[in-house]
Amino acid sequence: MKTIEEQLQDVEQRLKHEQSRRMFERYQTVKLHLLGESNEDIAISIGRKESTVSTYLRLYRKSGHNSKSFSKPQWMTGK
């Protein structure tokens, strides 16, 4: 498992190159979480419900903290 610093570097790298607004928002959510922001504060920052933030974070954790597999929905990967 990657350290928080490694995860943060990975997510920041993806943010720099992400062209999809939807995925940028997901990576931004993860970045704020890794920086210690609460789900409520993240939801306010990105203009989404707290439940959406929780979903984004759950998907990131489910991907094994791997931003590459986090970027593709399960229905696209066949898993």
C-alpha angles and dihedrals in degrees: 000000000000122000119247089255091053091047091049092051091049093049093046090052091052091048091057093056103031114118099177112090090208094054092042088057091050093049091046088053092052092046093053090047092051088051089057102258117151120245089246092055092045091051090053092047095052097034096241136117119272089243089059090052089050090051093051091050093046090053090049092051091045089054088061091251087294109140091198094062090037089061095063121063115235093247088061095050096047093234 
